[in-house]
């Protein structure tokens, strides 16, 4: 993302890194709150898009065209 916008170099880490789990937590009173559900869904979709390696058939989000 920064590479495309600001010319930042993307380099591999100097050593192998273990996967780190990422969790979303919230109070149960927000389980059925529509705004909170929207925000959780948006965060989940965004993080999955950022951290899921692209497949050979999947285009990066920045290069997708509207259909």
N, C-alpha and C positions, 0 to 999 in steps of 0.2 A: 504494500500500500504506500509506504513512504518512498519506496524506490521510484514509483511512477510519478509521484507528486513533487518530491524535493531532491531527486538525484542522489539519494542516500544509497550507499553500497550495501548489498545483501551478501553476507559471508556466512559460511557454515560455522557452527560453534567449534572451538578448538579441541573439544573432547566430547565424547558421547553424553547425551543428556537423557535422563530417565523421564518418562511421561509423568506429568503431575496432574492429578485429578482436579477438576474444577466443579464446584458445587454452587447452586443457587439456594439460598435459605430465606424463608420468610415466615412470619407469624401466621398461624392457621386462620386468623380472622380475615386474611387477605386471599384465602383460597378461592373464593367466588367473586372477588372484586374484579370487574371487567377491565379497569385501567391497569391494575396490577398484573392481571393475566396477560394483557397485551404487552406490557413491558417485559415480563418473563419470556414470552414467546419471541419477542424481538431480540432479546439478549441471547437466547438459545440459538436462534437461526444465525445471528451474526457471528457468534463464537464458533459454531459448527462450520460456517463458511470460511472463517479465518484459519481454523486449525485442522480441517480435514484436507488431506492431500488431494489435489485434483486428479481425476481419472483422465485417460486419453480422450474420452468422448465429451468431457465436461469443459466448457469454456470458462475462463476467469470472469467474475462478476462484472469487471470494468469493460470487458469486450463483448458482452451479450447485447444483442439487438432485440428490440421489441418485436413481438410476433403478433 
